[in-house]
């Protein structure tokens, strides 16, 4: 956790009330990463957006310029009308609610909308974590010398 981030149990400060400035959303993603699903959703809604690559494989998410945008140093991140949204589920939900005509969520049926949210949560908390242990194994071991050994074992099948 970056030193300026609040502990999870503290509520973030409320954003000041202001009239949002309509701008083209800036979507920060990493090629071949979990942000792909959000990238697809941006395309599906058909609204303009600016895609900005942050190459996690090269450590670009740790650069000061990106940390100014997202202090957590993670993708996906979306700046929408000057406000930051992070995490796949949050950005996907925003896109679905902002662009109901795209049909990303079955908004007319609360049960089906909840089932869609269930799937989003499962992918974010189970599937994503499983693959992260393979592709970003250095984050899951206290011994960085093990990551290069462990990763090929899991990729071979």
N, C-alpha and C positions, 0 to 999 in steps of 0.2 A: 504494500500500500504506500503510495507516495506520502511524504511527510505532511503535506498540506491537506490530505483527505481526512474527513471526519470518520470516526469509528462507525460501524454499521448501525449501532443502536441509537445514534444521534440523528435526529431529523435534520435534513439539509435546510438551510435558511430558505424561507419563502422567496420566490422570485417577485420583484416589485411589479405591481400592476402597471401594465403598459400596453399600448396598442401594438400588436405585432406588425412588423414591417414585412410586407409580402416580398420575399426574395426566392430565387430558385434554390431549392434545398441542395446542400453540399453533402454528399454521401462518401464517407471514408471507408474503404474496404481494403482487404489484402487478397491478392490473387491466390486461388486455391485454398481458401480459408472458409471458416464458418459464415463469413459475410456473404457468401454466394447466394444463399436463399433470399436475403434482403435485396441483393442486387437484382435478382429475378423479379421480386415483387415491385421494385421501382420500375422495371420495364413493363410489367403487367398493367400497372395503373395508367401508363401512358402519359403521365404528366412530366414536364421538363424537370431535370435534375442534373447536377454536375457530379460525376464520379471521379474521386481522387484516390489513387492507389497509395497505400501505405504498406510497404513490403516488410511484413513481419519477419520473413526469412532473413532479411538483412538488418533487422533491429530498428527499422525506421519508427516504430511505435514508441521507442524510448527517447527519440530526439526531442529537444526542448520545444521545437516548433509544433510538434504533434501534441506534446503534453500540455501545451497552452490551450489546445482545442479540447482534448480529453485527458484530464489529469490521471485517469486510471490506465492510460496507455494501451487501450484495447480497441479492436474493431469488432463489429461495425460501430460507427458513430455517424450521426446525422445532425447537421446544423440546419434547423428548419425555422425560418423566420427569426434567426439570431438566437434560437434556443437549442440546447444540446439534448439529443436523445441517444442513449447507448443500449446495447444488448439487443439481440435479434428479436426476441419476443416483443419488446417495447416498440421497436421501429416497425415491425410487421403489423402490430395492432394499430399503430398510428396510421399507417398507409391504408389499412382496411377501413378504418373509420373515416378517414379524410376523403377517401375515394370509394364510396360504397358502390358506385356504378361498375367498378371493376369486378365485384363479386368475390373478393378474396376471403370474406367471412360471410357465413349465412346469417346475416343480421336479423332476419325475420323470425328466427327460431332460437330462443335462448339456449335450449339444450344443445342444438347443433353448433352454435357459436362457442359454447363451453367445451364441447368435444374438440373443436378446432384448437382452442386454447390449450386443451390437454395435450394434443399432439405437439404443439409448439413448445410447451414446457418439457415434454419428454425428449424431444430432439435436443433442446438446450441443456438439459440437466443430465441426460443419460448418454445419448449417441455422441454428442459433441465432446463430452468428457472422455469417453472411450477412445475416440480418435485423437484427441489432444494428447493422450498418454503415448500414442504411437508417434505422431508427427512432431510433437513438442515435448519429448520425453525429458529434456533437461529441466523442465519445470517441476518434475515429479520425483526427482531423486536428489538426495543431499550430496551425492558424489558426482560432480559433473563429468568425471572420466567414464562413468557407466553409461551415460546417454548414448554415445556413439555405438556402444556394444549392444545395448538393449533395443534400440530402434530397428536395426536390421532383423533381429529375431522376430519382431512382431510384424514386420512388413512382408516377410517371406511366407506367411500364411498359416 
